[in-house]
Amino acid sequence: MRIAWIGKKSPFCGNVTYSREITNALLDRGHQVSFLHFAQEDSEPENWPNLREVSLPFIYKSQVYTIPTFKATKLLTESLREIKPDIVHASLTLSPLDFFLPEICEELRLPLIATFHTPFAGKGAKLISGTQLLAYQLYAPFLVNYDRVIVFSQIQRELLAGMGVREENIAVIPNGVDTVKYSPGFSQVKTEFKAERLFVYQGRIAPEKNVEALLRAWKQSAMEPGTKLLIVGDGPLKSSLEQFYGSEYGIIWLGFVADEDRRIEILRGADVFILPSLVEGLSLSLLEGMSCGLACLATDVGADGEVLEKGAGIVINTKTARSQLRTLLPVLQDHPELTTLLGQKARQRVLDRYTLSKNITLLEELYKEVLAQRPLPLSRRA
């Protein structure tokens, strides 16, 4: 199958990881993939698949959104006409181009699928005010024009359906992780950081990730000197938080770690993974931690609570995250047998439900279903 993939290649975020892992896996299964993304990179990102690329010009891009130039739409249209894909898959980047894609693909008579990554709050909770709510309200009328919209959980499906997107056009395909690559194994990380017990946060250092709640709980818990907390990631709040929560509390700031092998080494050496976010989609970082056999704590937002249900981890409430963490951190420190058991259950949950292989199989089935309902694309016409 010939697939035109539209997504992000930088800056590093969950959307970038999603595009890299999915396109790699599609290539491994014999599909032809062309990757259309914003701007040529100065250096080739790690582990990026070897495929045909089209660089789209932009004015500004960040981990959250992208603003293309006026020429980007024309270049995208011309590129799709030249590539003649069987199907177009857009990993939506919060960009104005997302809204023009259905019109472009309709003109070219190409089936169009979207993956909608925008995070949301959990069951029974309102979307956090501001960006997330606006994104759902803004996107819903345009998602109606996509052949299928992929989301990560049933909760998200119901949310979009309530905003007018036809439920039968919304496919739930959870994120998946490579369970061979992300697996329990040997690591020297504890020795490196002189830690007896090791806790990890991995993600953006931004308001929606609620990292300060974790840091305040850690500081108030007066953890043992041999217990360390690694903060892996970068973001707008890093400099302001780092100066108040430092090594005197056993907190080690690693910044953004680009090397995937190093990130895996960190996870394999840790005991507990913590994600106190206020909103999420379905965190790939959480799945990676689970797949490496860590005991995992996460807030009940997005699909994260669903991932950890039935004993696969500990689910905490966003409103009381700090007080819950203050209670749980010493317990997890003092009871290694508990973290070992939770880690085993987390790993098994990923193997049962969230493998990359299952994700790709579901995606291939969706492609076939959509193609069966559409006229033949350019590549199949005389």
ABEGO torsion letter per residue (X at the ends): XBBBBBBBAOBBBAAAAAAAAAAAAAAAAGBBBBBBBBEBBABBBBGBBBBBBBBBBBABBBAABBBBBAAAAAAAAAAAAAAGBABBBBBBAGBAAAAAAAAAAAAAGBBBBBBBABBBBBBGBBBBBEAAAAAAAAAAAAAAABABBBBABAAAAAAAAAAGBBAAABBBBBBBBBAAABBBBBBAAAAAAGBABBBBBBEBBBAAAGAAAAAAAAAAAGBBAABBBBBBEBEAAAAAAAAABBAAAGBBBAEBBABAAAAAAAAAABABBBBABABBBBBAAAAAAAAAGBBBBBBBBEAAAAAABGGAEBBBBAAAAAAAAAAAAAAAAABAAAAAAAAAAAAAAAAAAABAAAAAAAAAAAAAAAAAABBBBAAABX
